[in-house]
């Protein structure tokens, strides 16, 4: 899971972004971006 400032970092480590989610933290809405990475076998 990435916060918006980290979204540009993860592709450098072979992660890809999926659909963003919103989280309500006591009235403050935060946007997170789930990140996925294929692990080698």
ChimeraX attribute file (.defattr): number of C-alpha atoms within 10 A of each C-alpha:
attribute: neighborCount
match mode: 1-to-1
recipient: residues
	/A:1	15
	/A:2	16
	/A:3	12
	/A:4	13
	/A:5	8
	/A:6	12
	/A:7	18
	/A:8	12
	/A:9	12
	/A:10	16
	/A:11	14
	/A:12	9
	/A:13	9
	/A:14	12
	/A:15	16
	/A:16	15
	/A:17	16
	/A:18	12
	/A:19	8
	/A:20	14
	/A:21	11
	/A:22	11
	/A:23	11
	/A:24	9
	/A:25	8
	/A:26	6
	/A:27	7
	/A:28	9
	/A:29	10
	/A:30	12
	/A:31	13
	/A:32	19
	/A:33	18
	/A:34	15
	/A:35	17
	/A:36	14
	/A:37	12
	/A:38	8
	/A:39	6
	/A:40	4
	/A:41	3
